[in-house]
Every structure is written in C-alpha cells, then in structure tokens.
Amino acid sequence: MIICIPTMDSEGLFSEISLHFGKSPYFTILDIKDNKIEKIEVIKNIGRHDGGKKTPAEIIIQSKPDILLCANLGSKAVQMLNKNNVKIFVGASGDVENTFEEWKNDNLQLADGKTVCIEGN
C-alpha cells in the first residue's frame, strides 16, 4: 500500500505535515507492508504555485498512492484524487510518523463534502 502525506520539508518521518495541501512544499510517500513502513520517498512539489504545470493532486497521482493523509484540502483535489481511486483522510497534524500512527488507530476522518476546505477562504 502506498500512502502520501503533504509535508513542509524532506525529513521523512520527522517532517511536519503541511496544513495547506495546495501549497505543500513536499509530499512524503510511504510504502507500507503489514502495517509497517518499508520505504520512504520524498517528492518536491513543483506545482502551479511554484511555476510548474501540474496541480498538487496531479503530482500525487503520478506516485500511484492508495491513500492520502492530510490536514485538509479543497473539493477539486478531493474529486480528482477520488476519481483516481485515492482514499483521502483528513484531520492530520504533527509529523509524518504521528500522522501515520493516527491513521492506523482510526483517528483520521474520511474526506467528504463536509470535511473539505472551501476554496477562496
């Protein structure tokens, strides 16, 4: 299973998660086997906010994640990720390690129309 977490830096498990999905500087990718982290990869977000041509959701989709764990995100990103079979959980905080543990313990909420950010706010 592949899990993606938007982060503020490239420090792996110790990276603080980004509270603003669309402007996350990095995406930390966890390869999970038997509920344990087997491999960690960090991708720099060179999306539209940084002069790139892709949205953060499009960048994430390239890594073929099964799950996205984040603080929150907008409805357009939710739609695009769901269309590509990515399950999204919101309510994350702290660092990557804490976020992964919170997800394993069912403490994050599955994203839906009531849990997303309203664009423009």
Secondary structure, 3 states (H helix, E strand, C coil): CEEEEEECCCCHHHCEECCCHHHCCEEEEEEEECCEEEEEEEEECCCHHHCCCCCHHHHHHHCCCCEEECCCCEHHHHHHHHHCCCEEEECCCCEHHHHHHHHHCCCCEECCCCCCECCCC
